[in-house]
Amino acid sequence: MSATTKVSSRTEVSRTFHALLTQALEVPTSLETLSAQLQFSQHNVERVLPLPDEAPLATLIAFVEDYLQALPALLDTLEDAAHEQQMQWLVSPLIQKAQSYLHHAPVQALGVFGLLPRGYAIYRLLDEVNERCIQRLGLPVLPMDLTLSNLIVHTILGDDIGNPLDATANADAAVLLSRAYRGQSTRATCRQLTNWTQLATSASVPPLR
């Protein structure tokens, strides 16, 4: 992945994340640090999903890079769709919370691997909000399944890093939705989510390839 990759970032959090990703890619030891961590966790990842026999490490590196690069566009699309469907009451607090996850990301020391936990935390927050909307309303905010991608990244990070991030995302999603639902009609919210079609065609999280 090149540091000059074009990304259309409009929300503050997507601009911040893209800037951090660009900085991470410019760290001379970034690829070396990422490769070392992926080599360490490769066996555990293969318990979750078989890797190709040819160049498994390169496959994991490409997945991590794609996973991070997809996030700014996903956040921008989420914000665009919120404006289109008048759902800023739900999405704006989510975007603001995601922004708070990016403080003090250690990209200068660790490169891309230093940004991975922050990207994972945001994806997990999106995933938790999605699951809670499905449980309450029967409809998702994001018409996509982030579970497998997030499981792979959790496995790469390990439980010592991944579990606290999961707990934070879970707690933050509960608070965000509790506040967001106040004064909102369930019927109106369901109608808004039913019309939420833009994301289905323009947002995606890359699979492990």
C-alpha positions, 0 to 999 in steps of 0.5 A, a space after each residue: 500500500 502506498 502512502 500516496 493512495 488516494 482517499 476521499 476523507 471528509 469527516 474529521 475522524 476519517 481525515 485524522 485516521 488517513 493522516 495517521 495512516 500516511 504517517 505510519 506508512 512513512 515510518 522506515 521500520 513499519 513493514 518490518 514491525 508489522 511482519 514480525 507481529 504477523 509471523 508471531 500470530 500467523 499460526 493462531 490466525 490459521 485456526 480462525 481461517 486457513 491461509 493460502 499455501 503460497 505467501 501466507 505472510 504477504 496475504 496477512 500484510 495485504 489484509 491488514 493494510 486493506 482493513 485500515 485503508 478501508 476505514 476512512 471511506 467507510 466513515 465518510 459513507 456512513 456520515 453521508 448516508 446519515 445526512 441523506 436519511 436524517 440519522 445524524 442523531 445516531 451517527 454523529 455521536 458514533 463518529 465523535 466517539 470514534 475520533 476519541 479512539 485516535 488520541 496518542 496512536 503510537 504510529 511514529 514508534 510502531 508504524 502501521 502496527 501502532 495504528 492497528 489497535 485504533 482501527 480495530 477499536 473503531 471497527 468494533 464500535 461499529 460492529 457493536 452498534 450494528 448488533 445492538 440495532 439488530 437486537 432492538 430494531 431488527 435492522 442493522 446500521 451497516 448492511 455488512 458483517 464485520 465479524 470475521 475481519 474483526 476476529 482476524 485482527 483480534 487474533 493478530 493483536 492477541 487477547 491482551 490488547 484485543 479484549 480491553 478494546 472489545 470491552 471499551 467498544 461494548 460499553 461505549 456502544 451501550 451508552 451511545 445508543 441509550 442516549 441516541 434512542 431517547 425521544 426517537 420513535 421506533 417506527 420512524 427509526 425502522 423506516 429510516 434504516 429500511 431506506 438506508 440503501 447507500 451503504 449497501 452499495 458503496 461501503 465494504 470491508 476487504 476480505 482476507 484474500 
